[in-house]
Amino acid sequence: MKASIPVLTIWLLALLLAGCSSDEDNLVIGCIKSTACRVKAYPRVSDCVDGYHNLLVPAGAAPVYDAIYRCVVEAMDCTAVRACHGVGVSCDSAFKASCDGGKALLCDLIDKTTFTLDCAAHGLQCTIKSASGLSFDAACEGPATQGAAGAVDCGDGVCQSTTKPCTTGNDFDACDGERLEACLGNRWVSFDCAKLGLGPCQQSALWGNCGPI
């Protein structure tokens, strides 16, 4: 069982106790909206949450991504979501990552798109991870922090817990009508795509996600 499950379990318990409102709501809703707009898309919301806590937080990059997800939550369309993430031009493995004025410029080879991260704006250093200058090797780094993505109102039917068990990190997100169900804390949590400003849930052969804005 993945080490990220306790983190997700804590998040889910906090969500339930607070009536679907927690310090990580921006992260979760931001992950859903980003995937809907095909930016940093994940087949599971839990993968996005796991990556934040187990990769970005230890590297000290949480402040940058907290700001990104807050921006995504407020975005009114996919163009704005892409701007929140610093999406640039298309790229491939020939792209060389770099630091420019405290900003990290890198190519995500999954998205095949360049991204700009403003490290300096959050008191972080832009770092090139290796001397080879690989396309994705630029990153924002600083002291490891707990990292919290802020808070957003997830009440009024936007999300609700279910009693249906699942296995976090194993079960893919799925559609339940026009709603999206994500496995978090080993329980399915249902999200209303429309109340997130997104299109109806779209089910592929393997997983589901809300439609784009």
C-alpha positions in Angstrom: 0.0 0.0 0.0 1.4 3.4 -1.0 2.8 5.8 1.6 0.5 8.5 0.3 -2.6 6.8 1.6 -2.3 8.1 5.2 -2.1 11.7 3.8 -5.2 11.1 1.8 -7.0 9.5 4.7 -6.3 12.5 6.8 -7.5 14.8 4.0 -10.8 12.8 3.7 -11.4 12.8 7.5 -10.9 16.6 7.6 -13.2 17.0 4.6 -15.9 15.0 6.3 -15.6 16.8 9.7 -15.6 20.2 8.0 -18.6 19.4 5.8 -16.5 19.0 2.6 -14.2 22.0 3.4 -10.5 21.5 4.2 -7.1 23.1 3.8 -6.5 21.0 0.8 -9.7 21.7 -1.1 -7.9 24.0 -3.5 -5.4 21.2 -4.3 -8.1 18.6 -5.0 -10.4 20.9 -6.9 -7.4 22.3 -8.8 -6.3 18.8 -9.8 -9.8 18.1 -11.1 -10.0 21.3 -13.1 -6.5 21.0 -14.5 -7.2 17.4 -15.7 -10.5 18.6 -17.2 -8.5 21.2 -19.2 -5.9 18.6 -20.1 -3.1 20.3 -18.2 -1.1 18.1 -15.9 -3.8 15.5 -16.4 -4.0 12.5 -14.1 -6.2 9.4 -14.4 -6.7 9.6 -10.6 -7.2 12.7 -8.4 -5.2 10.8 -5.8 -2.2 10.6 -8.1 -2.2 14.4 -8.3 -2.5 14.7 -4.5 0.2 12.1 -4.0 2.6 13.9 -6.3 2.1 17.2 -4.4 2.7 15.7 -1.0 5.4 13.2 -1.8 7.4 15.1 -4.5 6.7 18.8 -4.4 6.4 19.4 -0.6 9.7 17.6 0.2 11.5 19.7 -2.5 10.1 22.9 -1.0 8.1 23.7 -4.1 4.7 23.8 -2.3 4.4 27.6 -2.3 4.6 27.7 -6.1 2.0 25.0 -6.6 -0.3 26.3 -3.8 -0.5 29.6 -5.8 -1.1 27.7 -9.0 -4.0 25.6 -7.6 -5.6 28.7 -6.0 -5.4 30.3 -9.4 -6.9 27.3 -11.1 -9.8 27.1 -8.7 -10.7 30.7 -9.6 -10.2 30.2 -13.4 -13.3 30.7 -15.5 -12.1 28.8 -18.6 -9.3 26.5 -19.8 -7.3 29.4 -21.2 -7.1 30.8 -17.7 -6.2 27.4 -16.3 -3.3 27.1 -18.7 -2.1 30.5 -17.7 -2.2 29.6 -14.1 0.2 26.7 -14.8 2.5 28.8 -17.0 1.8 26.8 -20.1 3.8 28.0 -23.1 4.7 26.6 -26.5 4.8 22.9 -27.6 8.2 21.2 -27.0 10.0 17.9 -27.2 13.1 16.2 -25.8 15.4 18.6 -27.6 14.3 21.4 -25.3 16.9 22.5 -22.7 15.6 23.4 -19.3 16.9 26.7 -17.9 16.6 29.3 -15.1 15.8 32.8 -16.2 15.4 35.7 -13.7 14.3 33.3 -10.9 11.9 31.5 -13.2 12.2 27.8 -14.1 11.6 27.0 -17.8 11.0 23.4 -18.5 9.4 21.0 -21.0 6.9 18.4 -19.7 7.4 15.5 -22.0 4.0 14.0 -21.1 2.1 17.2 -22.0 4.7 18.0 -24.7 4.4 21.6 -23.5 6.7 24.2 -21.9 5.9 25.4 -18.4 7.2 28.5 -16.6 7.4 28.4 -12.8 8.1 31.7 -10.9 10.3 30.5 -8.2 11.6 33.9 -7.1 8.1 35.2 -6.5 7.8 32.7 -3.7 11.2 33.0 -2.2 12.5 29.9 -3.9 15.6 29.1 -6.0 15.4 27.9 -9.6 17.6 24.8 -9.8 18.9 22.8 -12.7 18.7 19.2 -11.5 21.5 17.8 -13.7 24.4 19.0 -15.9 22.9 17.3 -18.9 20.3 20.0 -19.4 17.4 17.7 -19.9 14.1 19.2 -21.0 12.4 18.7 -17.6 15.3 19.3 -15.2 14.5 22.9 -14.1 12.6 23.1 -10.8 11.8 25.5 -7.9 13.4 24.4 -4.6 13.5 25.6 -1.0 13.2 24.3 2.5 10.7 21.5 2.9 7.4 22.6 4.3 4.1 21.1 5.3 2.5 22.7 2.3 -1.2 23.6 2.3 -3.1 24.6 -0.8 -5.5 26.9 1.0 -9.2 26.5 1.5 -12.2 26.7 -0.8 -15.9 26.1 0.0 -16.6 22.5 -1.1 -20.1 22.4 0.3 -23.5 22.8 -1.2 -23.3 19.5 -3.0 -20.0 20.2 -4.8 -18.5 17.1 -3.1 -19.9 14.5 -0.9 -18.5 11.3 0.7 -19.9 7.9 0.0 -19.8 4.7 2.0 -18.5 2.8 -1.0 -14.9 1.4 -0.3 -12.1 1.6 -2.9 -8.3 1.3 -2.9 -6.5 4.6 -3.2 -3.7 4.6 -5.8 -5.3 1.6 -7.5 -8.9 2.4 -8.4 -9.3 4.9 -11.3 -11.6 7.9 -11.1 -15.0 7.1 -12.6 -18.3 8.7 -13.7 -21.5 8.4 -11.9 -23.9 10.1 -14.3 -22.6 13.6 -14.7 -20.6 13.5 -11.4 -17.0 12.4 -10.9 -16.1 9.8 -8.3 -12.5 9.8 -7.0 -11.0 7.3 -4.6 -9.5 9.3 -1.7 -8.7 7.8 1.7 -10.0 4.4 0.5 -13.6 5.8 0.0 -15.2 7.1 -3.1 -15.8 10.9 -3.0 -18.3 12.3 -5.5 -17.8 15.7 -7.1 -20.4 17.6 -9.0 -18.7 18.7 -12.3 -21.3 21.3 -13.1 -20.9 23.0 -9.7 -17.2 23.2 -10.3 -17.9 25.1 -13.5 -17.0 22.0 -15.6 -18.7 19.9 -18.3 -20.4 16.6 -17.5 -18.2 13.7 -16.5 -16.7 11.9 -19.4 -16.0 8.2 -19.1 -13.2 6.6 -21.2 -12.4 2.9 -21.3 -10.2 3.2 -18.2 -11.2 6.3 -16.2 -13.5 9.2 -16.0 -12.9 13.0 -15.6 -15.0 16.1 -15.7 -15.4 17.7 -19.1 -13.5 20.9 -19.9 -14.8 24.3 -18.9 
